[in-house]
Amino acid sequence: EKLWSLLSLFGLQSEADDPAFGDLRKLITTDLVKQAYLEYTAVTNTEPPTHQFRWGVRAIHEASKLTVLEFVCKVLGNGVRPEQWTAVYNDIIRCQQQEQQ
């Protein structure tokens, strides 16, 4: 649900076909998973049943998480900075520090 809420900030709805992306729910949960950009897995022991998204192997090799976050901030406008997405930004920094060790 968090993903769909975030996408709605960009005017994208999972329930309706988008002129640019078509069936957005299928694109994200099926097509991008098949192409290895995303991993989409069920979270065990949740009621109602929920799923989680993770970066897929292909996304890890083709895109920097920080670059994607900076792009999201730019699209949102209003001076939004990556640091304002505290949990995401801190995770990116932590991963970068681990890679440098």
Buried (B, 14 or more C-beta within 10 A) or exposed (E): EEBBEEBEEEEBEBEEEBEEEEBBBEBBBEBBBEEBBBBBEEEEEEEEEEEEBEBBEEBEEEEEBBEBBEEBBEEEEEEEEBEEBEEBBEEBEEEEEEEEE
